Amino acid sequence: MSFRHSTPVEVRFVDIDAFGHVNNANYLSYIEQARVKYFDDIVNWPYDWNNEGIILAKAELDYIQPIRFKDEITVYTRCSRLGTKSLDLEYRIVKMENGREILMADANTVLVAFDYTKKNPIEVPQEWRRAILAYEEQGFVVQ
């Protein structure tokens, strides 16, 4: 299964810690940027926080190599599971070096569709489901 969606991320000076690499907490910010871009590009969600949306239920991150200031970073994103009320996104953070992609980190998140008015989980909206299934490779999203 390949990643079709990509988001370039700028490594900012403020992201760097005393050890000269990106602080571990910033990796979550990088995948958050990629998640927002994925929903913008694929689902076209208007981010109406007064009605329905998503909440982050779980995040896992495997750090492979440290990211440093000025590294050219890309976050690849794909949906690997589309449940009734939740979905899983997978991420791969890579840097470009001498024309090659080098794996820096892998991550997974579980997102729950949520009604902000009623404060309850809801079914993943049908328009999101259709858009995600149409975008991702056939047969690679577990339902």
C-alpha positions, 0 to 999 in steps of 0.5 A: 500500500502506497502513500498518495498524499504528501505535505511538505513541512518546514522545520523551524528554528523554534522546533529545535531543542538543546540537543540540536534536533527537532523536539519529539513533541513537534513530530505530533505537530508535523503530523497534525499539519499533514492531517489537516491538509489531508482533510482539506484536500480529500474530504473538503471539511469546512472545520465547523467546530460548532457542529461535527468534526473529529477528535484525536483519540490515539497517537503512536509515533516511532522515532527512527532518526532525528530531524535537524534544522533545515532538513527538507521534510515531507509527511505522507498520509493515508487512511488505513481503516475506515470504521463506523465512527472512527478512522485510522490515518498512517503517516510517514515522515521523510527527509530528502537527502541527495535526491533520496527519501530517508525515513525519519518517523512513522506514526498512526492516529485514531480519529473519532467522528464527533458531534460537538453540540451533543458531545458524542461520537457519531458515524463517519459522515457519508461524504467523508467516507465516499471521498476517502474511499475514492481517493485511497487505493482500491482494497487498501482501506479496511472497513 
